């Protein structure tokens, strides 16, 4: 990971933390648009990760969806690999349907932006789970193979 990307992640997290403090101090409502950070899609990596331009920045960053687990493209069995392609296709279609925004932004153990992601104010993680392309993240990797 380049120093520029690390700096961008830290900048994004600092902006989000600062925004969170302002929001708490102002006691804004849950529907306040100022809680959301706009993202422009660059491309989808897999069923729970994509790259995007955050808040109009010229550098793109990897963004991992919070609280969802989808099958891996390099899975342990063919069933998982097939499911991973379906989940990836679903995320591609979903992210192209409306305005993408982030909230609750942090960083995962791989240095990616970890966030609640919304399309037109609908939780992407929730939609993935409800439509059968993923499951709630349990805190550890579980098998998709029967």
C-alpha positions, 0 to 999 in steps of 0.5 A, a space after each residue: 500500500 502506498 504512502 499516498 493511500 495510507 494518508 488518504 485513509 487517515 484523512 477519510 477517517 479523520 474527516 468522518 470522526 470530525 463529522 461525527 463529533 459535529 453531528 453529536 454536538 448538534 444533536 442532528 436527526 437520523 435522517 440528516 444528509 450531513 451524516 453521509 459521505 458521497 462516493 462515486 463508484 470506480 469498480 466492484 472487486 467482489 461481493 462485499 468490496 469495491 473501489 470508489 472516489 470518496 467525497 469527490 477526491 481524485 484518488 480511489 480507495 477500496 471500500 469494504 461493506 460493514 456487517 456482511 460476508 459474501 462468498 469468495 471468488 477464490 473459494 474452497 469449492 466450486 459452489 462458493 466460487 459460483 456464489 461469489 460471481 453472483 454476489 459480485 454481479 449483484 453488487 455491481 448492479 446495485 451500486 449503479 442504481 443510485 447515489 452511493 453514500 458512506 457512514 460509520 467509517 473506519 478501517 479494517 485490518 487490511 487497511 481498507 475503508 470499512 463503512 456502512 454503505 447506502 444506495 439511495 439511503 438503503 443499506 447495501 449490506 442489508 439488501 445483499 443479505 435479504 436477497 440471498 447473496 451474503 450473510 451477516 458477518 459473524 466476526 470470523 470467516 465461515 465456510 460456504 461449502 456443503 
